[in-house]
Amino acid sequence: MSALVLALVAGAVVGLVLGALGGGGSVLAVPALVYLLGFTPAAATTASLIIVTATSLTALYAHARTGEVRWKAGALFSAAGLLPAAVAGAVASRLPQP
């Protein structure tokens, strides 16, 4: 099976499972990228962030159209996570690589 077909099938399965169960995309996307498509863990994590961002924006748009988004709570939650995420990223980039 070609890598493109495998990627499409894995992406569809991950999307269906997580859409049905409401889980986070990285839970299944990272292992699929590593074990099925041969990504390194670092590359899979980066790709997963892009995938999750795209799917989250799609879901946000759909929910916003029906008025189901609690904008204030979402903004506060996002704001509270920005600084810790930036600090963690800065610290992680300085850790020795195996």
C-alpha positions as CSV (number, residue, x, y, z in Angstrom):
1,M,0.0,0.0,0.0
2,S,1.4,3.4,-0.9
3,A,2.3,5.9,1.8
4,L,-0.4,8.3,0.5
5,V,-3.2,5.7,0.7
6,L,-2.0,4.6,4.1
7,A,-1.9,8.2,5.3
8,L,-5.5,8.8,4.0
9,V,-6.8,5.6,5.6
10,A,-5.1,6.2,8.9
11,G,-6.3,9.8,9.0
12,A,-9.9,8.8,8.2
13,V,-9.9,6.1,10.9
14,V,-8.3,8.5,13.5
15,G,-10.8,11.2,12.5
16,L,-13.8,8.9,12.8
17,V,-12.8,7.4,16.1
18,L,-12.0,10.7,17.7
19,G,-15.0,12.4,16.2
20,A,-17.2,9.7,17.7
21,L,-15.5,9.6,21.1
22,G,-14.6,13.3,21.5
23,G,-10.9,12.6,22.3
24,G,-7.9,14.6,21.6
25,G,-6.4,14.1,18.1
26,S,-2.8,13.5,19.2
27,V,-3.8,10.4,21.2
28,L,-4.1,8.4,18.0
29,A,-2.5,10.6,15.4
30,V,1.0,10.4,16.8
31,P,1.2,6.6,17.1
32,A,-0.3,6.3,13.6
33,L,2.3,8.7,12.1
34,V,5.1,6.9,13.9
35,Y,4.2,3.3,13.4
36,L,2.3,3.3,10.1
37,L,4.1,6.1,8.3
38,G,7.6,6.0,9.7
39,F,7.7,9.5,11.2
40,T,10.1,10.2,14.0
41,P,8.4,11.0,17.3
42,A,9.4,14.6,17.1
43,A,8.1,14.9,13.5
44,A,4.9,13.1,14.4
45,T,4.3,15.5,17.3
46,T,4.8,18.5,15.1
47,A,2.5,17.1,12.3
48,S,-0.1,16.2,14.9
49,L,-0.2,19.8,16.2
50,I,-0.9,21.0,12.6
51,I,-3.6,18.3,12.2
52,V,-5.2,19.0,15.5
53,T,-5.2,22.8,14.8
54,A,-6.9,22.2,11.4
55,T,-9.6,19.9,12.8
56,S,-10.2,22.1,15.8
57,L,-10.8,25.1,13.7
58,T,-13.2,23.2,11.5
59,A,-15.1,22.0,14.6
60,L,-15.1,25.5,16.1
61,Y,-16.6,26.9,12.9
62,A,-19.4,24.3,12.9
63,H,-20.2,24.9,16.6
64,A,-20.0,28.7,16.3
65,R,-22.5,28.7,13.5
66,T,-25.0,27.0,15.9
67,G,-24.2,29.3,18.8
68,E,-22.7,26.5,20.9
69,V,-19.4,28.2,21.7
70,R,-18.7,29.7,25.1
71,W,-16.3,32.4,23.8
72,K,-15.4,33.9,27.2
73,A,-14.6,30.6,28.8
74,G,-12.6,29.5,25.8
75,A,-10.6,32.8,25.7
76,L,-9.8,32.6,29.4
77,F,-8.7,29.0,29.1
78,S,-6.5,29.8,26.2
79,A,-5.0,32.8,27.9
80,A,-4.2,30.8,31.0
81,G,-2.3,28.2,28.9
82,L,-0.3,30.5,26.7
83,L,2.5,31.5,29.2
84,P,3.0,27.9,30.6
85,A,3.1,26.6,27.0
86,A,5.7,29.2,26.0
87,V,7.8,28.4,29.1
88,A,7.6,24.7,28.5
89,G,8.7,25.1,24.9
90,A,11.6,27.3,25.8
91,V,12.8,24.8,28.5
92,A,12.3,21.8,26.2
93,S,14.4,23.3,23.5
94,R,17.3,23.5,25.9
95,L,17.2,19.9,27.1
96,P,19.9,17.6,25.9
97,Q,18.8,15.3,23.1
98,P,19.3,11.6,23.4
